[in-house]
Amino acid sequence: NKRKRGTIEVSSMRRRTKSEGLIDFEIYFYERLLSAYPDFSDVLIPLAEAYTRRGLHDKGLAVDLRLTQLRSQDPVAWYNLACSYSLLKRPNESIEALRRAFELGYTDFNHLRRDPDLTNVRQVPEYKQLLGSVLPLKTRPVASTPNPMPPAGGASNG
């Protein structure tokens, strides 16, 4: 049940939200720039983000793979690749990309813990093992253990 308006096909079933329309415009704009400058990483970065926001995870993965080729020593590029793999439920590849991000110096552990793009990979034991091997001691969650020492000023024996 579609009708044509000019050259754009419009579905009468569901209208795009204003937000979706803006993301679609961003995607169109960045894709046009890339057609002229295919290795322009400062355009690839926001394009990958726009694809992800629009739910086009396969396209986001393709761009993130390209970015890790162009910026092979950039820990954020590898972190974003891990996010793309996680969104596509590919935890093994996500772990390997995270490992590479850490090797290159990725340290935004607070963002890592909250990032919804990593929800799928957080479910696998290898994720916890990897974090345990790279997280600085001060940022690791502290297990609550009973205090073996009595509180100061506590009851005396006598």
DRENDO-1510 file (C-alpha; in Angstrom, 1 decimal, always signed):
<recs>
REC; n; res; u; v; w
REC; 1; ASN; +0.0; +0.0; +0.0 .
REC; 2; LYS; +2.5; +2.6; -1.2 .
REC; 3; ARG; +2.1; +5.6; -3.3 .
REC; 4; LYS; +4.7; +7.7; -5.1 .
REC; 5; ARG; +5.2; +11.3; -4.5 .
REC; 6; GLY; +7.8; +12.7; -6.9 .
REC; 7; THR; +10.7; +10.2; -6.9 .
REC; 8; ILE; +10.3; +9.4; -3.2 .
REC; 9; GLU; +8.2; +6.3; -2.3 .
REC; 10; VAL; +6.0; +7.0; +0.7 .
REC; 11; SER; +4.4; +4.3; +2.8 .
REC; 12; SER; +0.9; +4.9; +4.0 .
REC; 13; MET; +1.4; +2.3; +6.8 .
REC; 14; ARG; +3.8; +4.3; +8.9 .
REC; 15; ARG; +5.2; +7.8; +8.8 .
REC; 16; ARG; +8.8; +8.5; +9.8 .
REC; 17; THR; +9.3; +10.5; +12.9 .
REC; 18; LYS; +11.0; +13.8; +12.8 .
REC; 19; SER; +14.0; +12.2; +14.4 .
REC; 20; GLU; +14.1; +9.4; +11.8 .
REC; 21; GLY; +13.9; +12.0; +9.1 .
REC; 22; LEU; +16.9; +13.9; +10.5 .
REC; 23; ILE; +18.9; +10.7; +10.8 .
REC; 24; ASP; +18.0; +9.8; +7.2 .
REC; 25; PHE; +19.1; +13.2; +6.1 .
REC; 26; GLU; +22.5; +12.8; +8.0 .
REC; 27; ILE; +23.0; +9.4; +6.3 .
REC; 28; TYR; +22.2; +10.8; +2.9 .
REC; 29; PHE; +24.6; +13.8; +3.4 .
REC; 30; TYR; +27.5; +11.6; +4.7 .
REC; 31; GLU; +27.0; +9.0; +2.0 .
REC; 32; ARG; +27.2; +11.8; -0.7 .
REC; 33; LEU; +30.4; +13.2; +0.9 .
REC; 34; LEU; +31.9; +9.7; +0.9 .
REC; 35; SER; +31.1; +9.2; -2.8 .
REC; 36; ALA; +33.5; +12.0; -3.5 .
REC; 37; TYR; +36.0; +11.3; -0.7 .
REC; 38; PRO; +35.8; +7.5; +0.2 .
REC; 39; ASP; +38.6; +7.5; +2.8 .
REC; 40; PHE; +37.4; +10.6; +4.7 .
REC; 41; SER; +37.4; +9.2; +8.2 .
REC; 42; ASP; +35.9; +12.3; +9.7 .
REC; 43; VAL; +32.8; +11.5; +7.7 .
REC; 44; LEU; +32.9; +7.8; +8.3 .
REC; 45; ILE; +32.7; +8.3; +12.0 .
REC; 46; PRO; +29.4; +10.2; +12.1 .
REC; 47; LEU; +28.0; +8.0; +9.3 .
REC; 48; ALA; +28.6; +4.8; +11.4 .
REC; 49; GLU; +26.9; +6.5; +14.4 .
REC; 50; ALA; +23.9; +7.5; +12.2 .
REC; 51; TYR; +23.6; +4.0; +10.9 .
REC; 52; THR; +23.6; +2.7; +14.4 .
REC; 53; ARG; +21.0; +5.2; +15.6 .
REC; 54; ARG; +18.8; +4.2; +12.7 .
REC; 55; GLY; +19.2; +0.5; +13.5 .
REC; 56; LEU; +21.2; -0.2; +10.3 .
REC; 57; HIS; +23.7; -2.3; +12.2 .
REC; 58; ASP; +25.1; -4.2; +9.2 .
REC; 59; LYS; +26.0; -0.9; +7.5 .
REC; 60; GLY; +27.4; +0.4; +10.7 .
REC; 61; LEU; +29.7; -2.6; +11.0 .
REC; 62; ALA; +30.9; -2.2; +7.4 .
REC; 63; VAL; +31.9; +1.4; +8.2 .
REC; 64; ASP; +33.5; +0.5; +11.5 .
REC; 65; LEU; +35.6; -2.2; +9.7 .
REC; 66; ARG; +36.7; +0.4; +7.2 .
REC; 67; LEU; +37.6; +2.8; +10.0 .
REC; 68; THR; +39.8; +0.2; +11.7 .
REC; 69; GLN; +41.6; -0.2; +8.4 .
REC; 70; LEU; +42.1; +3.6; +8.1 .
REC; 71; ARG; +42.8; +4.2; +11.8 .
REC; 72; SER; +44.4; +0.9; +12.8 .
REC; 73; GLN; +46.0; +2.5; +15.9 .
REC; 74; ASP; +42.9; +4.3; +17.1 .
REC; 75; PRO; +41.5; +2.6; +20.2 .
REC; 76; VAL; +38.1; +4.3; +19.8 .
REC; 77; ALA; +37.7; +2.9; +16.3 .
REC; 78; TRP; +38.3; -0.6; +17.7 .
REC; 79; TYR; +35.9; +0.1; +20.6 .
REC; 80; ASN; +33.2; +1.2; +18.1 .
REC; 81; LEU; +33.8; -2.0; +16.1 .
REC; 82; ALA; +33.3; -4.0; +19.3 .
REC; 83; CYS; +29.9; -2.2; +19.7 .
REC; 84; SER; +28.9; -3.0; +16.2 .
REC; 85; TYR; +29.7; -6.7; +16.6 .
REC; 86; SER; +27.8; -6.7; +19.9 .
REC; 87; LEU; +24.7; -5.1; +18.3 .
REC; 88; LEU; +24.8; -7.9; +15.7 .
REC; 89; LYS; +25.1; -10.6; +18.4 .
REC; 90; ARG; +28.6; -11.6; +17.5 .
REC; 91; PRO; +30.2; -11.7; +20.9 .
REC; 92; ASN; +33.5; -13.4; +19.9 .
REC; 93; GLU; +34.3; -10.7; +17.4 .
REC; 94; SER; +33.2; -8.1; +19.9 .
REC; 95; ILE; +35.6; -9.4; +22.5 .
REC; 96; GLU; +38.5; -9.4; +20.1 .
REC; 97; ALA; +37.8; -5.8; +19.0 .
REC; 98; LEU; +37.6; -4.8; +22.7 .
REC; 99; ARG; +40.8; -6.5; +23.4 .
REC; 100; ARG; +42.5; -4.6; +20.6 .
REC; 101; ALA; +41.0; -1.3; +21.8 .
REC; 102; PHE; +42.5; -2.0; +25.3 .
REC; 103; GLU; +45.9; -2.9; +23.8 .
REC; 104; LEU; +45.9; +0.5; +22.0 .
REC; 105; GLY; +45.0; +2.3; +25.2 .
REC; 106; TYR; +41.2; +2.6; +25.5 .
REC; 107; THR; +40.5; +3.7; +29.1 .
REC; 108; ASP; +37.0; +5.1; +29.2 .
REC; 109; PHE; +35.8; +2.3; +31.6 .
REC; 110; ASN; +32.8; +4.3; +32.9 .
REC; 111; HIS; +31.4; +4.6; +29.4 .
REC; 112; LEU; +32.2; +1.0; +28.7 .
REC; 113; ARG; +30.1; -0.1; +31.7 .
REC; 114; ARG; +27.1; +2.0; +30.6 .
REC; 115; ASP; +27.2; +1.7; +26.9 .
REC; 116; PRO; +23.9; +0.0; +25.7 .
REC; 117; ASP; +25.6; -1.1; +22.5 .
REC; 118; LEU; +27.6; -3.7; +24.5 .
REC; 119; THR; +24.6; -5.3; +26.2 .
REC; 120; ASN; +24.8; -8.5; +24.2 .
REC; 121; VAL; +28.5; -9.0; +24.8 .
REC; 122; ARG; +28.2; -8.4; +28.5 .
REC; 123; GLN; +26.3; -11.7; +28.7 .
REC; 124; VAL; +29.4; -13.9; +27.8 .
REC; 125; PRO; +31.9; -15.0; +30.4 .
REC; 126; GLU; +34.8; -13.9; +28.2 .
REC; 127; TYR; +33.7; -10.3; +28.6 .
REC; 128; LYS; +34.1; -10.4; +32.3 .
REC; 129; GLN; +37.4; -12.2; +32.0 .
REC; 130; LEU; +38.7; -9.5; +29.6 .
REC; 131; LEU; +37.6; -6.7; +31.9 .
REC; 132; GLY; +39.1; -8.4; +34.9 .
REC; 133; SER; +42.4; -8.5; +33.0 .
REC; 134; VAL; +42.4; -4.8; +32.0 .
REC; 135; LEU; +40.4; -2.8; +34.5 .
REC; 136; PRO; +42.5; -0.8; +36.9 .
REC; 137; LEU; +42.1; -2.1; +40.4 .
REC; 138; LYS; +40.4; +1.1; +41.6 .
REC; 139; THR; +37.6; +0.9; +39.0 .
REC; 140; ARG; +36.8; -2.8; +39.6 .
REC; 141; PRO; +33.5; -3.4; +41.5 .
REC; 142; VAL; +34.2; -4.1; +45.2 .
REC; 143; ALA; +32.7; -7.3; +46.6 .
REC; 144; SER; +31.0; -6.6; +49.9 .
REC; 145; THR; +32.8; -8.7; +52.6 .
REC; 146; PRO; +32.1; -8.6; +56.3 .
REC; 147; ASN; +34.6; -6.5; +58.2 .
REC; 148; PRO; +36.8; -8.8; +60.4 .
REC; 149; MET; +37.8; -6.0; +62.7 .
REC; 150; PRO; +35.3; -4.8; +65.4 .
REC; 151; PRO; +34.3; -1.1; +65.1 .
REC; 152; ALA; +36.4; +1.3; +67.1 .
REC; 153; GLY; +34.9; +2.0; +70.5 .
REC; 154; GLY; +33.1; -1.3; +70.5 .
REC; 155; ALA; +32.4; -3.4; +73.5 .
REC; 156; SER; +35.4; -4.2; +75.7 .
REC; 157; ASN; +36.3; -7.5; +77.2 .
REC; 158; GLY; +36.5; -6.6; +80.8 .
</recs>
